[in-house]
Amino acid sequence: MIDRKEHTLVYAGRSLRLTRREADLLDFLMRHPRRPFTSKQLATLAWQNSRLSDAQVRTYIMRLRSRLKEIGLEDVITVARNRGYGITGAIGRAAGEVSA
């Protein structure tokens, strides 16, 4: 479950504090499971900020993946070569119930 107001992810009884951008990114990806998005699409759709560079988006993805590893979700965010970033279906299936 993601609490977007508090920027917190709760998974398997463990809580993880996220930055606003991390929470927005994870929430967006969970609402669109198994669908890859390019860096530009993520900047525009997840953050409404088309000025973020590809390198900045990659940095946010790397940081979020590292943070998710702390609670056992290291393989949730996927990278599809030449297609973009996505989220596995296992966690994305509950997307309708995920955001607060």
C-alpha atoms as a printed R data frame, in Angstrom:
    type eleno elety resid chain resno      x      y       z
1   ATOM     1    CA   MET     A     1  0.000  0.000   0.000
2   ATOM     2    CA   ILE     A     2  1.277  3.475  -0.864
3   ATOM     3    CA   ASP     A     3  0.268  6.488   1.149
4   ATOM     4    CA   ARG     A     4  0.999  9.317  -1.289
5   ATOM     5    CA   LYS     A     5  0.325 12.032   1.270
6   ATOM     6    CA   GLU     A     6  2.856 10.589   3.721
7   ATOM     7    CA   HIS     A     7  5.127  9.194   0.953
8   ATOM     8    CA   THR     A     8  5.203  5.804   2.649
9   ATOM     9    CA   LEU     A     9  5.076  2.281   1.253
10  ATOM    10    CA   VAL     A    10  3.839 -0.538   3.460
11  ATOM    11    CA   TYR     A    11  4.577 -4.048   2.226
12  ATOM    12    CA   ALA     A    12  4.453 -7.330   4.161
13  ATOM    13    CA   GLY     A    13  4.214 -5.481   7.442
14  ATOM    14    CA   ARG     A    14  7.269 -3.339   6.718
15  ATOM    15    CA   SER     A    15  7.156  0.403   6.195
16  ATOM    16    CA   LEU     A    16  9.423  2.380   3.896
17  ATOM    17    CA   ARG     A    17  9.549  6.179   3.790
18  ATOM    18    CA   LEU     A    18  9.932  7.492   0.235
19  ATOM    19    CA   THR     A    19 10.578 10.895  -1.257
20  ATOM    20    CA   ARG     A    20  7.648 12.555  -3.008
21  ATOM    21    CA   ARG     A    21  9.119 11.737  -6.415
22  ATOM    22    CA   GLU     A    22  9.794  8.116  -5.459
23  ATOM    23    CA   ALA     A    23  6.223  7.709  -4.192
24  ATOM    24    CA   ASP     A    24  4.772  9.335  -7.319
25  ATOM    25    CA   LEU     A    25  6.890  7.150  -9.579
26  ATOM    26    CA   LEU     A    26  6.026  3.923  -7.784
27  ATOM    27    CA   ASP     A    27  2.340  4.821  -7.635
28  ATOM    28    CA   PHE     A    28  2.273  5.576 -11.371
29  ATOM    29    CA   LEU     A    29  4.042  2.341 -12.298
30  ATOM    30    CA   MET     A    30  1.745  0.301 -10.065
31  ATOM    31    CA   ARG     A    31 -1.283  1.786 -11.786
32  ATOM    32    CA   HIS     A    32  0.113  0.535 -15.131
33  ATOM    33    CA   PRO     A    33  1.530 -2.956 -14.446
34  ATOM    34    CA   ARG     A    34  3.562 -4.812 -17.069
35  ATOM    35    CA   ARG     A    35  3.657 -1.741 -19.323
36  ATOM    36    CA   PRO     A    36  7.043 -0.144 -20.057
37  ATOM    37    CA   PHE     A    37  7.475  3.630 -20.145
38  ATOM    38    CA   THR     A    38 10.389  5.598 -21.551
39  ATOM    39    CA   SER     A    39 12.192  8.146 -19.395
40  ATOM    40    CA   LYS     A    40 10.406 10.993 -21.178
41  ATOM    41    CA   GLN     A    41  7.013  9.360 -20.651
42  ATOM    42    CA   LEU     A    42  7.721  8.882 -16.943
43  ATOM    43    CA   ALA     A    43  8.850 12.479 -16.525
44  ATOM    44    CA   THR     A    44  5.673 13.739 -18.165
45  ATOM    45    CA   LEU     A    45  3.117 11.220 -16.896
46  ATOM    46    CA   ALA     A    46  4.367 10.388 -13.395
47  ATOM    47    CA   TRP     A    47  5.715 13.803 -12.438
48  ATOM    48    CA   GLN     A    48  4.177 16.236 -14.945
49  ATOM    49    CA   ASN     A    49  7.688 17.559 -15.551
50  ATOM    50    CA   SER     A    50  8.881 17.169 -19.123
51  ATOM    51    CA   ARG     A    51 12.088 19.064 -18.309
52  ATOM    52    CA   LEU     A    52 13.642 16.142 -16.405
53  ATOM    53    CA   SER     A    53 16.448 14.583 -18.408
54  ATOM    54    CA   ASP     A    54 16.748 10.872 -19.149
55  ATOM    55    CA   ALA     A    55 19.705 10.752 -16.747
56  ATOM    56    CA   GLN     A    56 17.623 12.267 -13.941
57  ATOM    57    CA   VAL     A    57 14.827  9.749 -14.479
58  ATOM    58    CA   ARG     A    58 17.374  6.892 -14.496
59  ATOM    59    CA   THR     A    59 18.743  8.202 -11.203
60  ATOM    60    CA   TYR     A    60 15.269  8.202  -9.642
61  ATOM    61    CA   ILE     A    61 14.676  4.668 -10.923
62  ATOM    62    CA   MET     A    62 18.020  3.478  -9.478
63  ATOM    63    CA   ARG     A    63 17.325  5.106  -6.126
64  ATOM    64    CA   LEU     A    64 13.819  3.666  -5.929
65  ATOM    65    CA   ARG     A    65 15.043  0.178  -6.847
66  ATOM    66    CA   SER     A    66 17.681  0.425  -4.140
67  ATOM    67    CA   ARG     A    67 15.114  1.566  -1.575
68  ATOM    68    CA   LEU     A    68 12.695 -1.229  -2.536
69  ATOM    69    CA   LYS     A    69 15.473 -3.749  -1.985
70  ATOM    70    CA   GLU     A    70 15.366 -2.811   1.726
71  ATOM    71    CA   ILE     A    71 11.947 -4.474   2.018
72  ATOM    72    CA   GLY     A    72 12.471 -7.382  -0.378
73  ATOM    73    CA   LEU     A    73 11.080 -5.832  -3.557
74  ATOM    74    CA   GLU     A    74 14.341 -5.523  -5.483
75  ATOM    75    CA   ASP     A    75 12.979 -7.143  -8.666
76  ATOM    76    CA   VAL     A    76  9.691 -5.249  -8.889
77  ATOM    77    CA   ILE     A    77 10.852 -2.489 -11.241
78  ATOM    78    CA   THR     A    78 11.916 -3.932 -14.558
79  ATOM    79    CA   VAL     A    79 13.917 -2.545 -17.445
80  ATOM    80    CA   ALA     A    80 12.888 -3.510 -20.965
81  ATOM    81    CA   ARG     A    81 15.749 -2.721 -23.294
82  ATOM    82    CA   ASN     A    82 14.799 -0.016 -25.816
83  ATOM    83    CA   ARG     A    83 11.254  0.081 -24.347
84  ATOM    84    CA   GLY     A    84 11.566  1.582 -20.882
85  ATOM    85    CA   TYR     A    85 10.806  0.907 -17.237
86  ATOM    86    CA   GLY     A    86  7.878 -0.991 -15.821
87  ATOM    87    CA   ILE     A    87  6.662 -2.923 -12.844
88  ATOM    88    CA   THR     A    88  6.093 -6.641 -12.569
89  ATOM    89    CA   GLY     A    89  2.553 -7.918 -12.628
90  ATOM    90    CA   ALA     A    90  2.786 -9.522  -9.196
91  ATOM    91    CA   ILE     A    91  2.764 -6.237  -7.331
92  ATOM    92    CA   GLY     A    92  0.932 -4.315 -10.012
93  ATOM    93    CA   ARG     A    93 -2.171 -6.561  -9.896
94  ATOM    94    CA   ALA     A    94 -3.328 -4.905  -6.707
95  ATOM    95    CA   ALA     A    95 -2.818 -1.430  -8.136
96  ATOM    96    CA   GLY     A    96 -6.450 -0.542  -7.692
97  ATOM    97    CA   GLU     A    97 -6.067 -1.124  -3.962
98  ATOM    98    CA   VAL     A    98 -2.610  0.337  -3.594
99  ATOM    99    CA   SER     A    99 -2.844  4.104  -3.343
100 ATOM   100    CA   ALA     A   100 -4.274  6.026  -0.472
